[in-house]
Amino acid sequence: MKKSINKKLKIALAAILIIIISVISIIIYLAVKNPGVREEKVTLLSYSSKADVKYKVFLKPNPLYSGDNLGEDKLYLTSFVDHIKTNFQYEFNVDKVSDIKGNYEITAIVQGYTSEEDKVKVIWQKEFILSPKADFESKDTKVFIEKEITLSLLEYDSFATLISEATKLNIPVKASVVMNVNILAKSGKEIIEKKFAPSITIPLSTSYFEIVKGGVEEKPEVIEETKQIPLSVNRNLVIAYGIIIGIAFLALLYLLIFVKGNAPV
């Protein structure tokens, strides 16, 4: 026996069911046709750079110290210091064989400066070439550079005194010994270009001093590429939507076959 409802209500229910079936069918089509993509970062090249400088302070014969040298991170009495032996090092590592080339040089920069509101202003400067520019080239995964430089503290102190007397300037003076390294590495389409400058800084014209290192670091880095990975079809979602369509379709059939649309509201 057929049930009876208002004709307009039957039409409205049928329309709602048809809309539900149509909308969910479109959603299923889009989910299968274009499931979407996800972004993923892919490492193309891994590399690291390590710059360092080591030093020893060698002493003149003196009544205070029994040894002939002092290690790092100490305070040094200027009148006891004979020379400073430095060892500059730079190491480059990459995870793929690459065409590696570059150059390096070591310079000493003597500066007279002043400090105003925590800002250092250089008043005069003189540069000395300690090791002229040298090129290096390799097809490998590693490059290691090591260079020893001996510094005469008296030589730089005398120069600082000479300039101070000539200019009548009573300002702080320091000597910075810097190893400037330029490196270029190519592996396929990937290019690495870096600059490093490990250094030590020595105050001049003082009765004692402390040596400060700069640009000393070990830095691992990567070259990455963002790729779009196609997603697989979400089968559980398609099945769930299919069940909803099935229920809506059966409800529509029931409405059309077993429900009469002639009852009053």
C-alpha positions in Angstrom: 0.0 0.0 0.0 1.4 3.4 -1.0 1.8 6.2 1.5 0.4 9.6 0.7 2.0 13.0 1.2 1.5 16.4 -0.2 2.6 16.6 -3.9 4.7 19.7 -3.4 6.5 18.1 -0.4 7.1 15.0 -2.6 8.6 17.1 -5.3 10.8 19.0 -2.8 12.1 15.8 -1.3 12.8 14.3 -4.7 14.7 17.5 -5.7 16.8 17.5 -2.5 17.7 13.8 -3.1 18.6 14.5 -6.7 20.8 17.4 -5.6 22.5 15.3 -3.0 23.2 12.6 -5.5 24.5 15.1 -8.1 26.8 17.0 -5.7 28.3 13.9 -4.2 28.8 12.3 -7.7 30.8 15.5 -8.7 32.8 15.2 -5.5 33.7 11.6 -6.2 34.6 12.4 -9.8 37.0 15.2 -8.7 38.5 13.0 -5.9 39.3 10.3 -8.4 40.3 12.5 -11.3 42.4 15.0 -9.3 43.3 13.6 -5.9 45.7 16.6 -5.3 49.4 16.9 -4.6 51.6 17.4 -1.5 54.8 19.4 -1.4 57.9 17.6 -0.3 61.5 19.0 0.2 64.1 16.8 -1.5 67.8 17.2 -0.6 69.9 17.6 -3.7 73.3 18.2 -2.1 74.6 18.2 1.4 77.9 20.0 2.3 79.7 21.5 5.2 82.5 24.1 5.7 84.8 24.3 8.7 87.2 27.3 9.2 89.6 27.4 12.1 92.8 29.1 13.2 95.1 27.8 15.9 98.1 29.6 17.5 100.9 29.5 20.0 102.7 32.4 21.6 106.4 31.9 21.8 108.4 33.7 24.5 111.7 35.3 25.0 113.9 34.1 27.9 112.3 35.6 31.0 112.2 35.1 34.8 108.5 34.2 34.9 107.8 31.3 32.6 109.8 28.0 32.4 108.6 27.0 29.0 109.2 28.7 25.7 105.6 29.0 24.6 102.0 29.6 25.9 98.8 28.1 24.5 95.6 29.7 23.5 93.1 31.7 25.5 95.5 33.4 27.9 96.7 36.9 28.7 100.2 37.6 27.3 102.8 40.0 28.6 104.0 42.0 25.6 107.6 42.4 26.8 108.0 38.6 27.1 106.6 37.7 23.6 109.0 36.9 20.8 106.6 35.7 18.0 103.3 34.1 17.4 102.9 31.0 15.3 99.5 30.6 13.6 98.0 27.7 11.8 95.0 28.6 9.5 92.8 25.7 8.4 89.8 25.4 6.0 87.9 22.2 5.2 85.1 21.7 2.7 83.1 18.4 2.4 80.3 17.6 0.0 78.3 14.3 -0.3 78.8 14.0 -4.1 81.9 14.2 -6.2 82.1 17.8 -7.4 84.3 20.2 -9.4 85.8 22.3 -6.6 88.0 25.3 -7.1 88.8 28.5 -5.4 91.6 30.6 -3.9 92.9 31.9 -0.6 95.3 34.5 0.8 96.4 35.7 4.2 96.8 39.3 5.1 97.5 41.3 8.2 95.5 44.5 8.6 96.9 47.1 11.2 94.2 49.6 12.2 94.1 52.7 14.3 90.5 53.1 15.5 88.1 54.7 18.0 84.9 53.6 19.5 81.8 55.8 19.7 78.5 54.6 21.2 79.6 50.9 20.7 80.5 51.6 17.1 84.1 51.1 15.9 85.4 53.7 13.4 88.7 53.1 11.6 90.9 56.2 11.4 93.8 54.7 9.6 94.7 51.3 8.2 97.6 49.5 6.6 97.5 46.1 4.9 100.4 43.6 4.7 100.3 40.5 2.4 101.6 37.5 4.4 100.7 34.8 1.9 99.8 35.9 -1.6 96.7 34.6 -3.4 96.9 30.9 -4.2 94.5 28.9 -6.3 93.3 25.4 -5.7 91.3 23.0 -7.8 90.0 19.4 -7.3 87.4 16.9 -8.5 86.5 15.2 -5.2 84.2 15.3 -2.2 86.7 17.1 0.0 89.2 20.0 0.1 91.5 20.8 3.0 93.7 23.9 3.2 96.3 24.5 5.9 98.8 27.4 6.1 101.3 28.3 8.8 102.2 32.0 9.4 104.7 33.3 11.9 104.0 36.8 13.2 106.6 39.1 14.7 104.8 41.1 17.4 107.7 43.6 17.7 107.4 44.4 14.0 103.7 45.4 14.2 104.1 47.1 17.5 107.0 49.2 16.0 104.8 50.1 13.0 101.9 51.1 15.3 104.2 53.3 17.4 105.7 54.9 14.2 102.2 55.9 12.9 101.1 57.1 16.3 104.1 59.4 16.6 103.8 60.7 13.0 100.1 61.5 13.4 100.1 62.6 17.0 97.1 60.3 17.6 96.7 58.5 20.9 94.2 55.9 19.8 93.9 52.1 20.2 95.7 50.1 17.5 95.1 46.4 16.6 96.4 43.9 14.1 94.0 41.4 12.4 95.4 38.5 10.6 92.9 37.1 8.2 92.7 34.1 5.8 90.3 35.0 3.0 88.9 31.8 1.3 86.7 31.8 -1.8 85.3 28.5 -2.9 83.1 27.4 -5.8 81.8 23.8 -6.2 79.6 22.4 -9.0 77.8 19.0 -8.9 75.6 18.6 -11.9 73.3 21.7 -11.9 73.9 22.5 -8.3 76.4 25.3 -7.5 77.9 26.2 -4.1 79.7 29.5 -3.7 81.0 30.5 -0.3 83.4 32.9 1.3 85.1 32.4 4.7 87.5 34.6 6.7 89.0 33.0 9.9 91.1 35.5 11.8 92.8 36.5 14.9 93.0 40.0 16.3 95.9 41.3 18.5 95.9 44.6 20.3 99.1 46.6 19.8 101.1 49.1 21.9 99.8 47.6 25.1 101.7 46.1 28.1 99.7 42.9 27.8 97.1 41.5 25.4 94.6 38.8 24.6 94.1 37.2 21.2 90.6 37.0 19.9 89.5 34.6 17.2 86.9 35.5 14.5 85.1 33.7 11.6 85.8 30.3 13.2 82.8 28.1 12.5 81.6 24.7 11.3 78.5 25.1 9.1 76.5 22.1 7.6 74.2 23.2 4.8 72.0 21.6 2.2 70.6 22.5 -1.3 66.9 21.5 -1.4 64.2 21.4 -4.0 60.5 21.5 -3.4 58.7 18.8 -5.4 55.0 18.2 -5.8 54.1 14.6 -5.2 50.7 13.4 -6.6 48.4 12.0 -3.9 46.8 8.6 -4.3 43.0 8.3 -4.4 41.4 8.2 -0.9 39.5 4.9 -1.4 37.8 5.1 2.1 36.4 8.6 1.2 35.2 7.3 -2.2 33.5 4.3 -0.5 31.8 6.5 2.1 30.5 8.9 -0.5 29.3 5.9 -2.6 27.3 4.6 0.4 25.7 8.0 0.8 24.8 8.1 -2.9 23.4 4.6 -2.6 21.2 5.5 0.3 20.0 8.7 -1.4 19.2 6.8 -4.6 17.2 4.1 -2.7 15.4 6.8 -0.9 14.5 8.5 -4.2 13.3 5.2 -5.7 11.1 4.6 -2.6 9.8 8.2 -2.8 8.9 7.8 -6.5 7.4 4.3 -6.4 5.8 3.8 -3.0 4.8 7.4 -2.0 1.7 9.1 -3.6 1.8 12.9 -3.9 -1.9 13.8 -3.5 -2.5 14.2 0.3 -3.4 17.7 1.7 -0.9 19.5 3.7 
